[in-house]
Amino acid sequence: MQQQAVKPSEAGLTKCWVLFTSGAKKSFRSYDSSGRYAVKDPREYGIRGLKKMVDKWGASVARAVLYDVTTGQAFEQLVNGQWVAAAQA
């Protein structure tokens, strides 16, 4: 029996839910490896990539929330352009 390959986007340890100012909603999964070199902390690498993506969109993002895929718990969110712990918002 062959194992199916898992897509990097489905293997991500972190998920980001984004609400845009236009009202559109979308979720993204992290890419936890570079594909070219070894990463010390794959989870942190993925989180950094998601934050960078959301920050790049700037004012078009009304809200963004980062979730741990394994636990389903929100741990960080974007409030007024700043990333804060989910419990603080």
Buried (B, 14 or more C-beta within 10 A) or exposed (E): EEEEEEEBEEBBBBBBBBBBEEEEEEEBBBBBBEEEEEBEEBBBBBBEBBBEBBEEEEEEBBBBBBBBBEEEEBBBBBBEEEBEEBEEB
